[in-house]
Amino acid sequence: MKTFLNICVFGILLSFAATADAQTSKYKCMLQMNAYTGEEAYVVVSLINPKGAYEKTLYMMGDDKQWYNSFKEWFKFFSKTKKVNAKTGASVGGGDRSMVNLEIDDAKLNKGYKLRFESAVEDQKYYVADIEIPLTTEALAGKADGKGYIKYIRFSKVQP
């Protein structure tokens, strides 16, 4: 009887673990930069809640914290915690292409959330919403055009 109970408990724990893994999905995000001149751009990808406030940093392209204050709006959010809970990667230059992986909570899809891509280049303009797209299944299946240093982004869901 004890063995049977242990097997049942183990099965339940495996079931919970599988459910926890199913709560997020991974997406490849390809960024194509415009052909601008100057230093490489820093890009921060944030989850914006339905009220328009920052909820989470999903990715930071550029790992030198000295330049984080260039993102005036995001930096207010960052200043509260002083840490980036996201992956950081290399900054990206004019005309270059970069591929990043984003992990998105499935419960946030189609609930009024947005993904915001902010971009900044040293001694040049800062774009608080270079790209801002609704966090919907439809938007994550397509392409979105940028307004600043980012020419466009394209998503593709990573199959488990």
Kinemage of the C-alpha trace (Angstrom):
@kinemage 1
@onewidth
@group {chain A} dominant
@subgroup {mainchain}
@vectorlist {calphas} color= white
{ca met a 1} P 0.000 0.000 0.000
{ca lys a 2} L 2.860 2.361 0.858
{ca thr a 3} L 4.447 1.797 -2.565
{ca phe a 4} L 1.130 2.489 -4.285
{ca leu a 5} L 0.757 5.794 -2.378
{ca asn a 6} L 4.328 6.788 -3.229
{ca ile a 7} L 3.651 6.099 -6.913
{ca cys a 8} L 0.435 8.174 -6.765
{ca val a 9} L 2.194 11.092 -5.059
{ca phe a 10} L 5.040 10.914 -7.582
{ca gly a 11} L 2.525 10.932 -10.456
{ca ile a 12} L 0.736 13.953 -9.014
{ca leu a 13} L 4.027 15.817 -8.597
{ca leu a 14} L 4.956 15.048 -12.210
{ca ser a 15} L 1.555 16.307 -13.301
{ca phe a 16} L 2.070 19.599 -11.419
{ca ala a 17} L 5.549 19.975 -12.915
{ca ala a 18} L 4.182 19.467 -16.426
{ca thr a 19} L 1.435 22.010 -15.752
{ca ala a 20} L 3.980 24.545 -14.471
{ca asp a 21} L 6.078 24.125 -17.630
{ca ala a 22} L 2.990 24.584 -19.817
{ca gln a 23} L 2.309 28.006 -18.285
{ca thr a 24} L 4.933 29.756 -20.405
{ca ser a 25} L 5.798 29.618 -24.073
{ca lys a 26} L 9.067 30.460 -25.760
{ca tyr a 27} L 9.217 32.692 -28.802
{ca lys a 28} L 12.099 33.497 -31.099
{ca cys a 29} L 12.144 37.190 -31.804
{ca met a 30} L 14.125 38.451 -34.768
{ca leu a 31} L 15.012 42.155 -34.704
{ca gln a 32} L 16.077 43.855 -37.903
{ca met a 33} L 17.685 47.219 -37.237
{ca asn a 34} L 17.480 50.253 -39.501
{ca ala a 35} L 20.729 51.333 -41.124
{ca tyr a 36} L 21.614 54.209 -38.805
{ca thr a 37} L 25.056 55.574 -37.973
{ca gly a 38} L 26.537 55.745 -34.519
{ca glu a 39} L 27.072 53.421 -31.595
{ca glu a 40} L 25.259 50.123 -31.173
{ca ala a 41} L 21.719 50.367 -29.841
{ca tyr a 42} L 20.561 49.099 -26.494
{ca val a 43} L 17.091 47.557 -26.677
{ca val a 44} L 14.907 46.615 -23.718
{ca val a 45} L 11.827 44.409 -24.101
{ca ser a 46} L 9.216 44.861 -21.384
{ca leu a 47} L 5.855 43.410 -20.484
{ca ile a 48} L 3.372 46.260 -20.034
{ca asn a 49} L 0.210 45.537 -18.049
{ca pro a 50} L -3.312 46.575 -19.158
{ca lys a 51} L -3.021 49.783 -17.085
{ca gly a 52} L 0.068 50.827 -19.058
{ca ala a 53} L 2.629 50.155 -16.309
{ca tyr a 54} L 5.813 48.110 -16.542
{ca glu a 55} L 5.343 44.636 -15.120
{ca lys a 56} L 8.477 42.754 -16.114
{ca thr a 57} L 11.646 43.096 -18.161
{ca leu a 58} L 11.797 40.221 -20.643
{ca tyr a 59} L 15.107 40.988 -22.343
{ca met a 60} L 17.874 43.585 -22.330
{ca met a 61} L 20.206 43.936 -25.307
{ca gly a 62} L 23.276 45.574 -23.844
{ca asp a 63} L 24.817 44.501 -20.578
{ca asp a 64} L 26.642 47.638 -19.412
{ca lys a 65} L 24.448 49.003 -16.595
{ca gln a 66} L 26.115 52.409 -17.021
{ca trp a 67} L 23.780 53.055 -19.999
{ca tyr a 68} L 20.519 51.780 -18.479
{ca asn a 69} L 19.517 55.298 -17.454
{ca ser a 70} L 19.269 56.147 -21.178
{ca phe a 71} L 15.882 54.401 -21.049
{ca lys a 72} L 14.168 57.192 -19.124
{ca glu a 73} L 10.780 55.496 -18.712
{ca trp a 74} L 12.047 51.938 -18.140
{ca phe a 75} L 14.745 53.203 -15.752
{ca lys a 76} L 12.046 54.448 -13.337
{ca phe a 77} L 10.824 50.835 -13.125
{ca phe a 78} L 14.373 49.437 -12.925
{ca ser a 79} L 15.326 51.882 -10.151
{ca lys a 80} L 12.860 50.241 -7.775
{ca thr a 81} L 14.633 46.867 -7.871
{ca lys a 82} L 18.113 47.663 -9.235
{ca lys a 83} L 18.196 44.334 -11.030
{ca val a 84} L 17.259 42.983 -14.428
{ca asn a 85} L 15.201 39.796 -14.161
{ca ala a 86} L 15.796 39.054 -17.808
{ca lys a 87} L 18.445 37.755 -20.090
{ca thr a 88} L 20.964 40.253 -21.292
{ca gly a 89} L 22.725 40.069 -24.585
{ca ala a 90} L 24.906 42.164 -26.816
{ca ser a 91} L 23.788 45.537 -28.083
{ca val a 92} L 23.003 45.667 -31.797
{ca gly a 93} L 24.353 47.938 -34.525
{ca gly a 94} L 22.763 49.801 -37.389
{ca gly a 95} L 21.620 47.474 -40.180
{ca asp a 96} L 22.307 44.388 -38.074
{ca arg a 97} L 19.939 41.580 -37.238
{ca ser a 98} L 19.620 39.899 -33.877
{ca met a 99} L 17.749 36.839 -32.682
{ca val a 100} L 16.593 36.581 -29.064
{ca asn a 101} L 14.407 34.141 -27.172
{ca leu a 102} L 11.570 35.462 -25.050
{ca glu a 103} L 9.644 33.452 -22.479
{ca ile a 104} L 6.059 34.658 -22.174
{ca asp a 105} L 3.491 33.716 -19.567
{ca asp a 106} L 0.561 32.155 -21.445
{ca ala a 107} L -1.912 33.610 -18.901
{ca lys a 108} L -0.998 37.129 -20.148
{ca leu a 109} L -1.951 36.408 -23.774
{ca asn a 110} L -5.087 38.123 -25.082
{ca lys a 111} L -5.632 39.902 -21.718
{ca gly a 112} L -4.732 43.503 -22.611
{ca tyr a 113} L -0.959 43.250 -22.044
{ca lys a 114} L 1.607 44.663 -24.476
{ca leu a 115} L 5.218 44.071 -25.405
{ca arg a 116} L 7.244 47.274 -25.554
{ca phe a 117} L 10.571 47.501 -27.362
{ca glu a 118} L 12.508 50.600 -26.271
{ca ser a 119} L 15.702 51.605 -28.012
{ca ala a 120} L 18.487 54.031 -27.265
{ca val a 121} L 21.778 54.943 -28.879
{ca glu a 122} L 24.509 56.944 -27.146
{ca asp a 123} L 24.227 60.679 -27.908
{ca gln a 124} L 21.156 60.104 -30.092
{ca lys a 125} L 17.396 59.954 -29.677
{ca tyr a 126} L 15.632 57.599 -27.241
{ca tyr a 127} L 12.492 55.790 -28.456
{ca val a 128} L 10.265 54.856 -25.513
{ca ala a 129} L 7.992 52.807 -27.783
{ca asp a 130} L 10.102 51.974 -30.825
{ca ile a 131} L 7.667 49.080 -31.188
{ca glu a 132} L 4.713 48.365 -28.967
{ca ile a 133} L 2.463 45.458 -29.842
{ca pro a 134} L -0.517 43.881 -28.119
{ca leu a 135} L 0.361 40.591 -26.440
{ca thr a 136} L -2.006 38.502 -28.525
{ca thr a 137} L -1.655 35.223 -30.363
{ca glu a 138} L -2.213 37.086 -33.622
{ca ala a 139} L 0.495 39.706 -32.963
{ca leu a 140} L 2.994 37.022 -31.900
{ca ala a 141} L 2.450 35.278 -35.210
{ca gly a 142} L 3.316 38.309 -37.320
{ca lys a 143} L 5.659 41.176 -38.004
{ca ala a 144} L 5.665 44.667 -36.478
{ca asp a 145} L 7.410 47.757 -37.841
{ca gly a 146} L 9.502 50.040 -35.671
{ca lys a 147} L 9.472 53.825 -35.366
{ca gly a 148} L 13.118 54.370 -34.480
{ca tyr a 149} L 16.263 52.255 -34.648
{ca ile a 150} L 14.340 49.004 -35.053
{ca lys a 151} L 13.165 48.434 -38.619
{ca tyr a 152} L 10.912 45.505 -37.680
{ca ile a 153} L 10.504 42.482 -35.454
{ca arg a 154} L 9.141 39.063 -36.291
{ca phe a 155} L 8.135 36.317 -33.875
{ca ser a 156} L 7.976 32.563 -34.212
{ca lys a 157} L 6.805 30.235 -31.465
{ca val a 158} L 9.339 27.637 -30.357
{ca gln a 159} L 7.717 24.218 -30.367
{ca pro a 160} L 8.403 22.147 -27.238
